[in-house]
Amino acid sequence: MSYGSSDSNTIRIGSDLITRSDKFRYLGSVLHESGKVDDDDQAHIGAVWAKWREITGVVSDRKMPPKLKGQIYKCIIRPVLLYGGEC
């Protein structure tokens, strides 16, 4: 395995040339070359806001029965808020 090459933007592994990147996604996290976690935090925050926007339409719909709204709150919103508060 050779990690060096004549071009500083590529890495040779065996016979394959791989383009060098300063960040990539691995197991749901964004890893950065410098060790920063800002990109990972922003990715998680963006995903949470996207899900919130999806469910807001359902929760604020006047045609939805209050009992169903309560179940959505208990099953989805409350656990997420509690988990976020603990982290």
C-alpha positions in Angstrom: 0.0 0.0 0.0 1.5 3.3 -1.0 0.0 6.5 0.4 2.2 8.9 -1.6 2.1 9.9 -5.2 3.5 12.6 -7.4 0.2 14.5 -7.3 -0.6 15.9 -3.8 -4.4 15.7 -4.6 -4.4 11.9 -5.1 -3.5 8.9 -3.0 -2.5 5.6 -4.5 -3.8 2.4 -2.8 -2.6 -0.6 -4.6 -3.3 0.1 -8.3 -6.1 2.6 -7.5 -5.8 6.3 -7.4 -8.1 8.0 -5.0 -8.8 11.8 -5.0 -7.8 13.4 -1.7 -10.6 15.2 0.2 -10.5 17.4 3.3 -13.8 16.0 4.6 -16.0 12.9 4.1 -19.0 11.2 5.6 -18.4 8.0 7.5 -21.1 6.2 9.5 -23.4 9.2 9.6 -20.6 11.6 10.7 -18.8 14.2 8.7 -15.0 13.8 9.4 -12.7 16.7 8.6 -9.0 16.5 8.0 -8.2 19.1 10.7 -10.3 17.3 13.3 -13.0 20.0 13.4 -16.6 18.9 14.3 -18.3 22.0 13.0 -19.3 20.4 9.8 -20.7 17.3 11.6 -22.7 19.5 14.0 -24.1 21.5 11.1 -25.1 18.3 9.2 -26.9 17.0 12.3 -28.7 20.3 12.9 -29.7 20.5 9.3 -31.1 16.9 9.4 -33.1 17.7 12.6 -34.6 20.9 11.1 -35.6 19.0 7.9 -37.5 16.4 10.0 -39.1 19.2 12.1 -40.3 20.9 8.9 -41.8 17.6 7.8 -43.8 17.0 11.0 -44.8 20.6 11.6 -47.4 20.4 8.8 -49.0 17.4 10.4 -49.0 18.7 14.0 -50.3 22.2 13.1 -53.1 20.8 10.7 -56.5 21.9 12.1 -58.1 18.8 10.6 -56.0 16.4 12.7 -57.7 15.1 15.8 -56.1 16.3 19.0 -55.7 12.8 20.3 -53.5 11.9 17.2 -51.5 15.1 17.7 -50.9 14.0 21.3 -49.7 10.6 20.2 -47.3 12.1 17.7 -46.0 14.4 20.4 -45.5 11.5 22.8 -43.9 9.2 20.3 -41.7 11.5 18.2 -41.3 15.1 19.5 -40.9 14.5 23.3 -38.2 11.7 23.0 -36.2 13.8 20.5 -36.4 16.9 22.8 -35.3 14.8 25.8 -32.5 13.2 24.0 -31.3 16.6 22.6 -31.4 18.1 26.1 -29.3 15.3 27.5 -26.7 15.5 24.8 
